[in-house]
Amino acid sequence: MKTPILTLTLGVLCSMTWVSCNFFSSSSGSSVGVRATGIAYEVVVVADHAVWDDVAGSRLRDELRMPVPGLPQSEPSMRVTYVEPANFNGLMNYVRNILIVKTDASQYTKVSLNTERDKWANGQTVIHATAPDKEMLAEYLEQHPGQLVDYFTKIEMRRMANVLQKTHNTWVENKLKEKFGITLYAPEDFDSFKDTTDFFWSSNNAGTGRMDLVVYAFPYVDGQTFTRDYLIAKRNSVLGAHIPGSFPDSYMTTDTANVTYAASTQNGKYCGVLRGLWQMEGDMMGGPFVSYARLDEANSRVVVAEGFVYSPETDKRAYMRRLEGALHTLQLPGESEAQEE
């Protein structure tokens, strides 16, 4: 473990160059011995050409390839591979994410989405999309944008969190338990840090693909805490004070024109998610961030865990997803014990 570094500033280091969804029903397949293959955020779509080459297929492609939210440039959410049903065999059956589309008016009276886990391989998720015809499927996709890609994204986040539970930086884990009483698993290469009162900052300190995690806490006042404007103001206050740029009087702030706020759940409890772009006031630096705000009822405080990336002129999707996978491991005091019980 590296010792704390006073030069953990973005400017200096730069110069060194599943949300539950009522639309889905699910089941688990039989236990199998083969591990799922394929890369993260890749999905194999199995469908007849009559569907894939029509408007339904176009909307499926648009859905799965929709831009990842909160990034400064457009990057597709999923890598899509198409295969006809007759060719869906062999190694194709073992891919980690599969979407099987069937249209048949004699079998189906409405559009349905059903999930199946571990059907042909362990760690696999299969979504079956069925509809009477391709027109109804296309209409459904138009009326429910983001549903499929959000589901696959949540599954991949869980997979990343499971990996981090087994392989992570134990020093950061222990420091966060000691300081905040929380559990959060940072990637193993997060070996630089800054530790002050009610604020912790860790980084992989990379010249390219710089990733950072921060955790801070503040007293809970009322329900207005969990609003976009309040959390942005708190973020600007805390990170502006603790994360300087490379020039005098430069500091981190938020590009408020490009921030979204969404209510989510984590460990069955409310989680406020800010997603957007950060920038350096007085400096020419910026990038994407995602922030999770949780209410720690036992200690009457709000705990915020955030990941942000600095990687100019490169794609940032993979870095942000790795960070958000770490945020998915966040557990407040008492939550890990409750899960074990």
N, C-alpha and C positions, 0 to 999 in steps of 0.2 A: 504494500500500500504506500502510495506516495504521501508525503507530508503535506499539510495544508499549504496552498500557494497564494501569496498575496496578489500575484499577477493574474488571478483568474478573472480577467476582464475580457470581454469580447473583442475589444479593439486590439489589445496587446497580443492575444492569442492569434487573432487574424493576421497581424503583421508577421507573426512567426510562421507563418504559413505552414350476448344477444339480448336486445330489448324484446320483451315478450310481444307477440303479435297474434291477434285473434284470427287472422286469416289463415294461419298455418295449423295443421294438426301434425303430430309426430309419432314415430314409433322407432323401435330399435331392432336391427337385424340380429341374426344369430351370431354367436361368437365365431370369429374366423381368425386364422393365424397369420394372414398376410397384412403387412402394414400398408397404409395408403401411400401412394406415390404422388409425384407432381410438385410444383412449386406453389408457394403461398400466393393467394389471390389469382389463381388460375381456375377456370371453370370449363368443363366440357359440356357442350350443349348437344343433346341427342334429339333430332327432330326430322320429320320428313321434309324433302325439298319444297314441297307445296306450301309448307308453313314458313320455312326459313327464307325462301325467296320472295315472300309476300310481305304485306305490311306488318303482320305479326312478328315475323323474323326481324324486320327492321327495328321494331320497337323493343324487341328483346336485346338486340345489339346495342341500341341507344341506352337501354336500362343498365346493362352490365358494364358498359364502357363509359358511363356518365362520369364527369370529372370528380376527382376526390375533393371534398369541400375543404376550404381553408388554405389552399395552396396559392402561391403567387402566379403560377402558370398552370395551364390545363394539363392534367395527367389522368389517364383512365383508371377507373376503380378496379377493373378486372381484366385479366388476359383471357380472351375467349377463343376456344377451339371448337369448331363445328364438326359433327360426324353424323352420317346417316345411320338409322337404326340397324341396317344390315351389316354395317362395319363396326358396330359397337361391340367389341369382343376383345379377348386377350388382355393386354396390358391396360387398355382403355378402361376396363372394369375396375381398376385399382386406383384411379385418380381420386384425389381427396375431395374435390368439389364437382358434382355432376348435376345437371339439370336435364331431366327427361320430359319432353313435351309430347303429348298425345291429344289428338282431336278426333272425336267420333260421336256423332249425334245419336247413334244407337246405344252407346254406353253411358254418356254423360249428359246431364241436363243443365249444368251450370259450370262455371269456372271454379276449380279447386286447386289449392296448393297443399301438398302433404310432404312432410320430411321423413326421411328414414336414415338412421345412423348405422354405420358399420355393415352395410348391406353386403358388399363384396370384400371389404378390407377394413381393418381396425383404423379408427380415426377418420373415417369417411362420412361425408354428408351428401345425401342424395335428395334433391327436390323433385317431386313429380308434379308437373303442371298439366292438368287435364281440362278439356273444354269441349263443348258440342261441335264447334267449328273454329276456324282460324279468325273469323271476324269477331266473334265474342271474346276470344283471347286477346286480340289487338285492342279491343275496347276496354277490357279489364286492365291491361297494362297502362293504357293512357289514363285511366281513372285512379290508379294506385302507383304513381311514380316512386321509384326508390325502394320499393318493398323487397324485391329480390336481392338487390345489391346490398341493402342494409343488413339483410339476414346473413348473407355470405360473409360480409365484413365482420359482423359480431362473432361468427364462428371462428374466423381467422384470428381475431383478437384473443379469444379464449385459448386458442392453440398457442399463441405467442406467450400468454400468461402462464400456461402450463409448462412451457419450456423454461421460462424464467424462474419458476418455482424450483426447478431442479438445478439450474445453472445460472447463478447471479453473483453479484458482488456482495459477499457476506459482511464486509466492513461497513458498507453503506447501510445494509439491512440492520446491523446492530446499532449503528449511530442513530438511525431514525427511530428505532425502538426506545433507545435511551432518551432521546431528545423530545419526541412527540408521543411515544407510546403506540405508534402505528407500525404496520407492516407494509413495506413496499420493496419490490425486487427490481433493482437497477441492473442493466447488463453488466457483465463481468469487466468490460473495458472502461467503466466509469470509475477511474481511479484518481481523479483530481477533485478537490472539494474546497468549499468555503463554509465555515460554520459560525453563525452569530446568533444572538438572542432571537428566538422564534423564527429563524430563517436558516435553511440549509440549501446549499447549491453544490451539485455534483456534475461532472462533465467527462466525456471521453477525451477531451483535449486534443481532438484530431485536427490536422491541417486541412483535410478535405472531409466533408460530411460531419461537421461539428454538431454534436448533440448534447443537450443540457437538460437536467432535471432540477427543479426547485420545489421545496416544500416550505410552507409557512402557515401560521395559525393566528387567528385573532378572535376576540370575544364575540359571541353571538348576541345580537341585539334584538332583532325582530324579523318578521317574514320578508321585509323589504331587502334583506341581505341578499336573497337569492333572486336577483334581477340582473339584467344585462348591465345597466348603468352602474349599479353599486359595485358589482364585481370588477368591472373595468376600472372604476375609480380606485378600488382597493389594490388592484394589480399595479396600476401606475404608481401608486404611493409606495408600495413595498419594493417592487422591482426597480423603480427609479432610484430608490435610496441605496439599494444593494448591488446593482449591476451597472457599473460605469462603462463608458465607451473609451476610445483611445485618445480623445481630446479632452482638455480641461472643461469641466461643466457639462460634458455629454453624458447621457443616461438613457436607460431603456424606457420606452413608453409604448402605447398601443395605437395602431392605425384604426381608429374607431369607425371609420367608414367601411371597414371590411371585417367586422366581427359579428358572428352569430351566437345566439344563446339558445340552448335547448335543455329541456328537462329530461333526465334519463333516470335509470335506477342502477344501483350497484350494491350487491349483496342484499337485494330486496329493499333498499332504502334510497331516498331521493338523492340525486346527484345533479348539480348544475354544471353544464358543459359550455365553456367559452371556446370558440374556435375562430382563428383569424390570423392577422399579421401583426408582428411586432416591428418596431423601428427604433433607431437610436436618435434621440434629440441631440442635434449638434454634431452628427456623424452620418456617414453614408453607409449605413448597415441596416439589415432587416432580414425577415424571414417568417416562416409560419410558426404558430404555437397552438397548443391545445391545453386547456386547463380544466381540472375536475375540482369542484367545490362540494365538500361533504359536511353535514352537521354532526358534530360529535356531541350528542345529547348528554352523555355522562359528565362531560367537562364543560358544557355550555360554551362551546367554541366552534368555529368553522375551520376546517382543515382544507387547505388548497394544495394540490399537487399538479405541477405543470411541466410539460416538456416543450422545448423549442429548438429550432434547427437554424444553423447558419451554414449555408453551402451555396455560395453564389455561382450562377451559371451552370448548375447541375440540377437534375431531377431530385425532388425532395420527398416523394411519396414513401419510399422504403424507409427512410430515416424517421419520418413522422409516425409511420405505423409501428415501428419498433418502439418508439417512445410511448405511444398510446397503449401498446401491449403492456408496458411496464405500469402505466397508470391503472390498468385493469387489475393489477395485483394489490391495489391499495385496500387495506383493511384497517378500520378504526379500532380503538381499544375494545376488547371483548368480542369482536366479530370472529376472529380466528378460533377462539375457544367455542363459540356457539356453533360454528360450522363443524368442528370436530365432534361435538355432542350429537 
